């Protein structure tokens, strides 16, 4: 039996070695009568081309995926929900260009996949209400924010110095701030709208802070403290915390007493530890559920409650496995 992904309409099988080495080749089209597409003997070869900048290669890859919609969508969804955030971004861009958008369904599949990546997951959350969202615009903006941080970073840099640069870029140069006057506005929870308007909830501001930091190679963690979501840095001997709602105020471990209502001890210490991507997105869904409920938008309230319930169901099943 031949390769299931080979097209019967191809006139010549491309050399995969050439594809990997040169990453560009001629995609021949018939004179307006037929389309000839390049095919691959494995989806691994497709993966190597996802980030190719050549318009010729990207155009041919899109044509190939259009002609294999069932396998192609499954393949791209798998990459977009994987742990490689770089490839996930390119896979999501391909999904958008192909118009394979099912906002609520895609987010549910993401929840059930148990393969969680923060940026991909949050943009999929946005798509549940904004199905025509083109995430490439916003990933590029996040890239720009990171580029500006790199310009200002002095090497060698320490964690606190890096946070000072992030604070300058995000809260001073680009004017990100907490949505104090319209806290209940649902747009404060959608990442692309926060990037558009430069204001949001603590959790969405913290997410942007973490995503920009990761782009410059600086690992920070989400901290789900009650009342106000924060960012944690565990790169030093003693952790410290960043309050994005307060413009990036740095807080020492001892200062977190007011945030948890007591001195950090065995009981409250877990509150100051990182939360998972699933916990972060579940909290965002709870916020949206509450805010849509306040607007009497029962359909969207039920939608986001269903996401909360699905996260909890999947977590319970995984814990029992």
WOSULDA-V19338 format. One record per helix or strand of 2 or more residues. SS is the DSSP state (2 for helix, 1 for strand). FROM is the first residue (numbers start at 0). TO is the last residue. Records with the same first field share a line. If there is no record, write none. Layout:
BEGIN
SS=FROM-TO  FROM-TO
END
This chain:
BEGIN
2=15-21  42-48  54-65  68-79  84-97  102-112  117-126  134-151  158-172  185-188  190-196  201-214  243-245  253-259  268-271  276-293  297-319
1=176-177  198-199  220-222  229-232  239-242  248-251
END
